[in-house]
Structures are given as C-alpha cells and as structure tokens.
C-alpha cells in the first residue's frame, strides 16, 4: 500500500511539473504549484522512510518518517492557510 502511495505522489508531482513547464500560469500560480510540488516531495520522503523502516526495522528510518510527517503537515497546513 505504501508503494502505491509513493507512486501516486510521484505521478501527481510529475504532472504538476508538466503544468509548470506549460507556461500557462502567472507567477503567483507558479509559486503556489511549486510549493505543492515541495509538499509532495516531503510526502514521498515520508512514504519511503516508512517503507525502509518496515523492510529493515532500523530506528533511523522511523525517526526520518516522523520528521517528514511533521514537515509534511506543516507544509500542508501552510498551503491550506490553517496556521
């Protein structure tokens, strides 16, 4: 399930990059979409850390997962104006 989650996040991020490259957005839209791409990058890192922890049982991956989970929530809250 985590592999699907990471793959979906990568696919969305890739499509958002296509949108950025299209040249159809103004600078404000470009900045916002770039922030969303950053958020997806953090979510991808979070998912990969969880996968690594499951596969190895090493605490370092659990710590990395928790760091990325907090960073992802901070970014998402910022993007949604929840702060």
Number of C-alpha atoms within 10 A of each C-alpha: 8 13 13 10 14 20 14 14 20 17 13 15 21 14 13 18 15 11 14 17 11 9 10 10 13 9 10 9 12 18 13 12 19 16 16 18 20 16 21 24 18 22 22 23 19 25 23 20 22 22 19 18 18 12 10 11 12 11 11 13 20 18 14 18 23 15 15 22 18 14 16 21 14 14 20 18 12 12 15 8 8 9 9
